[in-house]
Amino acid sequence: MQYRQIRAFLILRITMYEIKPLNKKEVPGISEKTMAIHHGKLYTGYVNKGNEILQKLKDLRASGKAEGNTTFSELRSLKDAETFAINGIYLHENYFDLLGGDGDWSKAPELSAAMVKKWGSVETIVSWFSTCAMAARGWSVLCWDSKIGELRHYNGDAHNQGGVWGCIPIIALDVYEHAYFIDHGSDRKAYIEAFWKNLDWIKAEKIYLKARAVRL
């Protein structure tokens, strides 16, 4: 294969996202209707739009007509939409995957020990996390900071705002109204309490152990 052919192949190669199924037991405090809409409409929409954006970027690259204008250009719009959609996919997959547990943090011995080391107790960080979630417009996320090698917490008002590069989400809580309004109306606090009661700490532990191995 000639150099130009190899280069063209690499330029045009993209990986599409697949919709991960929602395999949940009953989640007390978060209805089946809410979960079905949240996963089947919103999350699925991010996957589909994410793939559409990637395809449009691929086509734009192939056309050789991409314009790098910071005021407005198709390229600028697509690159901004790309981070919103892809972060929407990743955060929602973490959120759905961690629901369906029994809320017993003792099942995450390494993660809970790290929480105690940094914040004094698991109860302290859960309370702080929950308070931060009340102040967020979109997401409240516990992360592993691969730069400094410790747990950190961040809020985000949008999928692509509030996160820090080098940080790996461990527990992501969706606090957009669509996650709880059907079940709790404006009572976000009740929804957050339901989230913790249904958190699968075993899965959170597995994510933490993988993330902890990453140091930049």
C-alpha positions as CSV (number, residue, x, y, z in Angstrom):
1,M,0.0,0.0,0.0
2,Q,1.4,3.4,-1.0
3,Y,2.1,6.1,1.5
4,R,-0.8,8.3,0.3
5,Q,-3.2,5.4,0.5
6,I,-2.1,4.5,4.0
7,R,-2.4,8.2,5.1
8,A,-5.9,8.4,3.6
9,F,-7.0,5.2,5.4
10,L,-5.8,6.6,8.7
11,I,-7.5,9.9,8.2
12,L,-10.9,8.4,7.3
13,R,-10.9,5.7,10.0
14,I,-13.4,6.2,12.8
15,T,-14.9,4.1,15.6
16,M,-18.6,4.3,16.0
17,Y,-20.4,4.0,19.4
18,E,-22.9,1.3,20.3
19,I,-25.9,1.6,22.6
20,K,-25.3,-0.4,25.7
21,P,-28.4,-2.2,26.9
22,L,-30.2,-1.2,30.1
23,N,-30.1,-4.3,32.3
24,K,-31.4,-3.2,35.6
25,K,-33.2,-4.7,38.5
26,E,-35.9,-2.7,40.2
27,V,-34.5,0.7,41.3
28,P,-36.6,1.9,44.2
29,G,-37.1,5.7,44.0
30,I,-36.4,5.8,40.2
31,S,-39.3,4.4,38.2
32,E,-39.2,2.1,35.2
33,K,-40.8,4.9,33.2
34,T,-38.1,7.3,34.1
35,M,-35.3,4.8,33.3
36,A,-36.9,3.8,30.0
37,I,-37.1,7.5,28.9
38,H,-33.7,8.4,30.2
39,H,-32.0,5.5,28.6
40,G,-34.2,4.8,25.5
41,K,-34.6,8.5,24.5
42,L,-31.8,10.6,25.9
43,Y,-28.8,8.3,26.2
44,T,-29.7,6.6,22.9
45,G,-30.0,10.0,21.3
46,Y,-26.4,10.9,22.4
47,V,-25.1,7.7,20.9
48,N,-26.9,8.3,17.6
49,K,-26.0,11.9,17.4
50,G,-22.4,11.2,18.5
51,N,-22.1,8.8,15.6
52,E,-23.7,11.2,13.2
53,I,-21.2,13.9,14.3
54,L,-18.3,11.6,13.8
55,Q,-19.5,10.7,10.3
56,K,-19.9,14.4,9.4
57,L,-16.4,15.1,10.7
58,K,-15.0,12.2,8.6
59,D,-16.8,13.5,5.5
60,L,-15.5,17.0,6.2
61,R,-11.9,15.8,6.5
62,A,-12.2,13.8,3.3
63,S,-13.6,16.8,1.4
64,G,-10.6,18.9,2.1
65,K,-12.9,21.9,2.6
66,A,-12.8,22.3,6.3
67,E,-12.7,25.9,7.4
68,G,-11.0,26.7,10.8
69,N,-12.9,29.9,11.6
70,T,-13.4,30.7,15.3
71,T,-16.5,32.9,14.8
72,F,-18.5,30.3,13.0
73,S,-17.7,27.4,10.8
74,E,-19.1,23.9,10.2
75,L,-15.9,22.5,11.7
76,R,-16.2,24.6,14.9
77,S,-19.8,23.6,15.4
78,L,-19.1,19.9,14.9
79,K,-16.1,19.9,17.2
80,D,-18.1,21.6,20.0
81,A,-21.0,19.2,19.5
82,E,-18.6,16.2,19.5
83,T,-17.5,16.8,23.1
84,F,-21.1,17.3,24.3
85,A,-22.3,14.1,22.7
86,I,-19.4,11.9,23.6
87,N,-19.2,13.1,27.2
88,G,-23.0,12.5,27.3
89,I,-22.4,8.9,26.3
90,Y,-19.7,8.2,28.8
91,L,-21.3,9.9,31.8
92,H,-24.6,8.2,31.2
93,E,-23.0,4.8,30.8
94,N,-21.4,5.2,34.2
95,Y,-24.6,6.4,35.7
96,F,-26.7,3.5,34.5
97,D,-24.1,0.9,35.2
98,L,-23.8,1.9,38.8
99,L,-27.6,1.8,39.5
100,G,-29.1,-1.5,40.8
101,G,-27.0,-2.1,43.9
102,D,-27.9,-2.1,47.5
103,G,-26.0,1.1,48.6
104,D,-23.6,-0.8,50.8
105,W,-20.3,1.0,50.6
106,S,-18.5,-1.6,52.7
107,K,-18.5,-3.7,49.5
108,A,-16.0,-1.3,48.1
109,P,-13.1,-1.6,50.6
110,E,-10.4,0.0,48.6
111,L,-12.5,2.9,47.4
112,S,-14.1,3.5,50.8
113,A,-10.6,3.5,52.4
114,A,-9.4,6.1,49.9
115,M,-12.5,8.2,50.8
116,V,-11.7,7.9,54.5
117,K,-8.1,8.9,53.9
118,K,-9.0,12.0,52.0
119,W,-12.3,13.1,53.6
120,G,-12.3,11.4,57.0
121,S,-15.2,9.2,56.4
122,V,-17.4,7.8,53.6
123,E,-20.4,9.6,55.1
124,T,-18.6,12.9,54.9
125,I,-17.8,12.7,51.2
126,V,-21.3,11.3,50.4
127,S,-22.8,14.3,52.2
128,W,-20.5,16.7,50.4
129,F,-21.1,15.1,47.1
130,S,-24.9,15.3,47.7
131,T,-24.7,19.0,48.6
132,C,-22.6,19.7,45.5
133,A,-25.2,17.8,43.5
134,M,-27.9,20.1,44.8
135,A,-25.8,23.0,43.4
136,A,-25.1,21.5,40.0
137,R,-27.2,22.0,36.9
138,G,-26.1,18.8,35.2
139,W,-23.6,16.4,36.8
140,S,-21.9,15.7,40.1
141,V,-18.9,13.4,39.6
142,L,-16.3,11.6,41.8
143,C,-13.1,11.1,39.9
144,W,-9.6,9.7,40.1
145,D,-7.1,12.4,39.3
146,S,-4.4,10.7,37.4
147,K,-2.1,13.7,37.6
148,I,-1.9,13.8,41.4
149,G,-3.0,10.3,42.2
150,E,-6.0,10.9,44.4
151,L,-9.8,11.2,44.4
152,R,-11.4,14.5,43.5
153,H,-14.9,15.8,43.1
154,Y,-16.3,18.1,40.3
155,N,-19.6,19.6,39.2
156,G,-20.6,20.1,35.6
157,D,-23.4,22.3,34.3
158,A,-23.2,20.5,30.9
159,H,-21.6,17.3,29.6
160,N,-18.6,19.2,28.3
161,Q,-18.2,21.7,31.1
162,G,-16.8,21.2,34.6
163,G,-14.7,18.2,34.0
164,V,-10.9,18.2,34.3
165,W,-8.6,16.5,31.8
166,G,-6.7,13.7,33.4
167,C,-9.6,12.8,35.7
168,I,-11.4,9.5,35.3
169,P,-15.1,9.4,36.4
170,I,-15.8,6.8,39.1
171,I,-19.3,7.8,40.3
172,A,-21.4,10.1,38.0
173,L,-24.7,11.4,39.2
174,D,-27.1,12.9,36.7
175,V,-29.0,15.8,38.2
176,Y,-30.7,17.2,35.1
177,E,-34.4,17.4,35.8
178,H,-35.1,14.6,33.3
179,A,-33.4,12.1,35.7
180,Y,-35.9,12.6,38.5
181,F,-38.9,15.0,37.7
182,I,-41.4,12.3,36.8
183,D,-40.8,10.5,40.2
184,H,-40.0,13.4,42.5
185,G,-41.1,16.6,40.9
186,S,-38.7,19.4,42.1
187,D,-37.6,17.3,45.1
188,R,-34.0,16.7,43.9
189,K,-32.9,15.8,47.4
190,A,-35.2,12.8,47.5
191,Y,-33.8,11.6,44.2
192,I,-30.2,12.0,45.3
193,E,-31.0,9.9,48.4
194,A,-32.5,7.2,46.2
195,F,-29.4,7.3,44.0
196,W,-27.1,6.4,47.0
197,K,-29.5,3.7,48.2
198,N,-29.3,2.0,44.8
199,L,-25.6,2.5,44.1
200,D,-23.7,-0.6,43.2
201,W,-20.5,-0.1,45.2
202,I,-19.0,-3.3,43.9
203,K,-19.0,-1.9,40.4
204,A,-17.7,1.5,41.7
205,E,-14.8,-0.4,43.3
206,K,-13.9,-2.1,40.0
207,I,-13.8,1.3,38.3
208,Y,-11.7,2.8,41.0
209,L,-9.2,-0.1,41.0
210,K,-8.7,0.3,37.2
211,A,-8.5,4.1,37.4
212,R,-6.1,4.1,40.3
213,A,-3.5,2.3,38.2
214,V,-3.4,5.3,35.8
215,R,-0.8,7.9,36.7
216,L,0.2,10.6,34.2
